[in-house]
Amino acid sequence: MGVAVSKKHGKAVKRNRIKRLLRAAFADTLHLLDKPCSVILIPKTETEYSYDGFCRSLGICFKKVNECKKS
């Protein structure tokens, strides 16, 4: 898993918080992936970031990845 947070997201403190939230959300939603794969997380610029929002987005993304692998 790779995390990329650019400077357009804010100063270092805010970028580090986003990375921590992404890592925690990834760890908690990892069980949704059927098979191992490489993942690069690049968040969209928003005014507010939340752990629940990242978990929801990763869950949707992992479901789509699983559907593509079945084909």
N, CA and C atoms as a LAMMPS dump frame, in Angstrom:
ITEM: TIMESTEP
0
ITEM: NUMBER OF ATOMS
213
ITEM: BOX BOUNDS ff ff ff
-5.0000000000000000e+02 5.0000000000000000e+02
-5.0000000000000000e+02 5.0000000000000000e+02
-5.0000000000000000e+02 5.0000000000000000e+02
ITEM: ATOMS id mol type element x y z
1 1 1 N 0.841 -1.161 0
2 1 2 C 0 0 0
3 1 3 C 0.889 1.227 0
4 2 1 N 0.56 2.167 -0.866
5 2 2 C 1.269 3.431 -0.91
6 2 3 C 0.288 4.566 -0.687
7 3 1 N 0.742 5.611 -0.006
8 3 2 C -0.1 6.772 0.254
9 3 3 C 0.601 7.997 -0.312
10 4 1 N -0.114 8.778 -1.127
11 4 2 C 0.443 10.007 -1.693
12 4 3 C -0.508 11.159 -1.381
13 5 1 N -0.016 12.121 -0.61
14 5 2 C -0.81 13.296 -0.252
15 5 3 C -0.001 14.521 -0.644
16 6 1 N -0.507 15.288 -1.612
17 6 2 C 0.249 16.426 -2.128
18 6 3 C 0.097 17.653 -1.229
19 7 1 N 0.9 18.657 -1.519
20 7 2 C 0.896 19.888 -0.724
21 7 3 C -0.378 20.699 -0.894
22 8 1 N -1.162 20.404 -1.921
23 8 2 C -2.415 21.138 -2.104
24 8 3 C -3.448 20.782 -1.029
25 9 1 N -3.186 19.725 -0.252
26 9 2 C -4.091 19.328 0.829
27 9 3 C -3.868 20.14 2.101
28 10 1 N -2.79 20.874 2.168
29 10 2 C -2.531 21.691 3.346
30 10 3 C -1.104 21.543 3.822
31 11 1 N -0.869 22.044 5.013
32 11 2 C 0.48 21.978 5.585
33 11 3 C 0.77 20.572 6.103
34 12 1 N 1.991 20.369 6.571
35 12 2 C 2.475 19.033 6.94
36 12 3 C 1.603 18.361 7.997
37 13 1 N 1.126 19.115 8.969
38 13 2 C 0.311 18.528 10.031
39 13 3 C -0.97 17.936 9.452
40 14 1 N -1.614 18.665 8.558
41 14 2 C -2.857 18.18 7.951
42 14 3 C -2.587 16.993 7.03
43 15 1 N -1.504 17.058 6.238
44 15 2 C -1.168 15.945 5.348
45 15 3 C -0.858 14.678 6.138
46 16 1 N -0.138 14.804 7.242
47 16 2 C 0.181 13.641 8.079
48 16 3 C -1.085 13.047 8.695
49 17 1 N -2.046 13.894 9.082
50 17 2 C -3.302 13.401 9.642
51 17 3 C -4.069 12.611 8.583
52 18 1 N -4.08 13.124 7.357
53 18 2 C -4.761 12.422 6.26
54 18 3 C -4.109 11.059 6.033
55 19 1 N -2.788 11.012 6.055
56 19 2 C -2.085 9.728 5.863
57 19 3 C -2.403 8.744 6.974
58 20 1 N -2.45 9.232 8.22
59 20 2 C -2.799 8.346 9.345
60 20 3 C -4.209 7.798 9.188
61 21 1 N -5.153 8.667 8.796
62 21 2 C -6.536 8.219 8.598
63 21 3 C -6.628 7.19 7.474
64 22 1 N -5.916 7.421 6.382
65 22 2 C -5.932 6.479 5.26
66 22 3 C -5.351 5.131 5.658
67 23 1 N -4.241 5.137 6.382
68 23 2 C -3.633 3.867 6.807
69 23 3 C -4.558 3.093 7.73
70 24 1 N -5.203 3.785 8.675
71 24 2 C -6.117 3.114 9.605
72 24 3 C -7.332 2.565 8.857
73 25 1 N -7.887 3.351 7.946
74 25 2 C -9.049 2.892 7.173
75 25 3 C -8.672 1.71 6.294
76 26 1 N -7.481 1.743 5.696
77 26 2 C -7.032 0.632 4.869
78 26 3 C -6.889 -0.639 5.694
79 27 1 N -6.301 -0.525 6.873
80 27 2 C -6.109 -1.691 7.737
81 27 3 C -7.447 -2.304 8.144
82 28 1 N -8.454 -1.463 8.378
83 28 2 C -9.75 -1.966 8.819
84 28 3 C -10.62 -2.496 7.675
85 29 1 N -10.335 -2.111 6.432
86 29 2 C -11.135 -2.587 5.304
87 29 3 C -10.388 -3.597 4.44
88 30 1 N -9.189 -3.938 4.807
89 30 2 C -8.373 -4.866 4.026
90 30 3 C -9.029 -6.229 3.866
91 31 1 N -9.815 -6.649 4.836
92 31 2 C -10.471 -7.96 4.772
93 31 3 C -11.475 -8.055 3.62
94 32 1 N -11.872 -6.924 3.042
95 32 2 C -12.829 -6.928 1.929
96 32 3 C -12.195 -7.354 0.611
97 33 1 N -10.871 -7.31 0.521
98 33 2 C -10.19 -7.744 -0.704
99 33 3 C -10.096 -9.268 -0.725
100 34 1 N -10.461 -9.864 -1.862
101 34 2 C -10.412 -11.318 -1.98
102 34 3 C -8.986 -11.836 -2.156
103 35 1 N -8.197 -11.142 -2.963
104 35 2 C -6.83 -11.57 -3.241
105 35 3 C -5.878 -10.402 -3.016
106 36 1 N -4.617 -10.703 -2.751
107 36 2 C -3.639 -9.627 -2.56
108 36 3 C -3.463 -8.798 -3.832
109 37 1 N -3.282 -7.512 -3.657
110 37 2 C -2.998 -6.628 -4.786
111 37 3 C -2.305 -5.37 -4.27
112 38 1 N -1.689 -4.65 -5.177
113 38 2 C -1.031 -3.392 -4.828
114 38 3 C -2.059 -2.268 -4.857
115 39 1 N -1.957 -1.364 -3.886
116 39 2 C -2.914 -0.266 -3.78
117 39 3 C -2.156 1.032 -3.55
118 40 1 N -2.5 2.06 -4.318
119 40 2 C -1.965 3.403 -4.107
120 40 3 C -3.15 4.298 -3.767
121 41 1 N -3.088 4.949 -2.618
122 41 2 C -4.181 5.806 -2.168
123 41 3 C -3.804 7.268 -2.378
124 42 1 N -4.622 7.975 -3.153
125 42 2 C -4.434 9.399 -3.4
126 42 3 C -5.775 10.074 -3.102
127 43 1 N -5.896 10.78 -1.994
128 43 2 C -7.189 11.38 -1.628
129 43 3 C -7.522 12.597 -2.486
130 44 1 N -8.807 12.827 -2.674
131 44 2 C -9.258 14.031 -3.354
132 44 3 C -9.21 15.187 -2.36
133 45 1 N -9.065 16.394 -2.877
134 45 2 C -9.033 17.572 -2.016
135 45 3 C -10.434 17.88 -1.517
136 46 1 N -10.589 17.927 -0.199
137 46 2 C -11.866 18.237 0.435
138 46 3 C -11.62 19.201 1.584
139 47 1 N -12.697 19.749 2.122
140 47 2 C -12.544 20.653 3.259
141 47 3 C -12.369 19.882 4.558
142 48 1 N -13.003 18.717 4.663
143 48 2 C -12.939 17.921 5.89
144 48 3 C -12.698 16.458 5.548
145 49 1 N -11.794 15.821 6.264
146 49 2 C -11.481 14.412 6.06
147 49 3 C -11.903 13.636 7.292
148 50 1 N -12.49 12.446 7.079
149 50 2 C -12.913 11.644 8.224
150 50 3 C -12.564 10.175 7.997
151 51 1 N -12.364 9.49 9.082
152 51 2 C -12.065 8.064 9.045
153 51 3 C -13.231 7.295 8.41
154 52 1 N -14.45 7.634 8.792
155 52 2 C -15.629 6.949 8.243
156 52 3 C -15.757 7.156 6.736
157 53 1 N -15.463 8.355 6.276
158 53 2 C -15.507 8.639 4.845
159 53 3 C -14.499 7.815 4.073
160 54 1 N -13.282 7.698 4.616
161 54 2 C -12.252 6.883 3.958
162 54 3 C -12.638 5.411 3.971
163 55 1 N -13.184 4.918 5.075
164 55 2 C -13.607 3.506 5.145
165 55 3 C -14.7 3.224 4.12
166 56 1 N -15.653 4.128 4.005
167 56 2 C -16.749 3.955 3.05
168 56 3 C -16.201 3.939 1.614
169 57 1 N -15.319 4.872 1.302
170 57 2 C -14.751 4.948 -0.045
171 57 3 C -13.907 3.719 -0.377
172 58 1 N -13.102 3.266 0.575
173 58 2 C -12.276 2.082 0.339
174 58 3 C -13.134 0.835 0.177
175 59 1 N -14.214 0.731 0.946
176 59 2 C -15.123 -0.406 0.817
177 59 3 C -15.718 -0.486 -0.578
178 60 1 N -16.149 0.656 -1.107
179 60 2 C -16.706 0.701 -2.458
180 60 3 C -15.639 0.328 -3.487
181 61 1 N -14.454 0.881 -3.309
182 61 2 C -13.356 0.612 -4.236
183 61 3 C -12.966 -0.869 -4.229
184 62 1 N -12.863 -1.462 -3.047
185 62 2 C -12.474 -2.869 -2.949
186 62 3 C -13.528 -3.784 -3.552
187 63 1 N -14.8 -3.444 -3.428
188 63 2 C -15.86 -4.241 -4.051
189 63 3 C -15.718 -4.217 -5.565
190 64 1 N -15.4 -3.038 -6.119
191 64 2 C -15.223 -2.927 -7.574
192 64 3 C -14.005 -3.728 -8.021
193 65 1 N -12.945 -3.706 -7.242
194 65 2 C -11.727 -4.48 -7.578
195 65 3 C -12.056 -5.974 -7.578
196 66 1 N -12.804 -6.423 -6.585
197 66 2 C -13.172 -7.841 -6.517
198 66 3 C -14.028 -8.259 -7.717
199 67 1 N -14.927 -7.379 -8.169
200 67 2 C -15.771 -7.692 -9.321
201 67 3 C -14.925 -7.805 -10.581
202 68 1 N -13.93 -6.951 -10.735
203 68 2 C -13.064 -6.987 -11.918
204 68 3 C -12.204 -8.241 -11.942
205 69 1 N -11.772 -8.709 -10.794
206 69 2 C -10.917 -9.887 -10.736
207 69 3 C -11.691 -11.168 -11.05
208 70 1 N -13.005 -11.164 -10.833
209 70 2 C -13.809 -12.358 -11.097
210 70 3 C -13.969 -12.61 -12.575
211 71 1 N -13.92 -11.553 -13.383
212 71 2 C -14.115 -11.688 -14.834
213 71 3 C -12.955 -12.347 -15.523
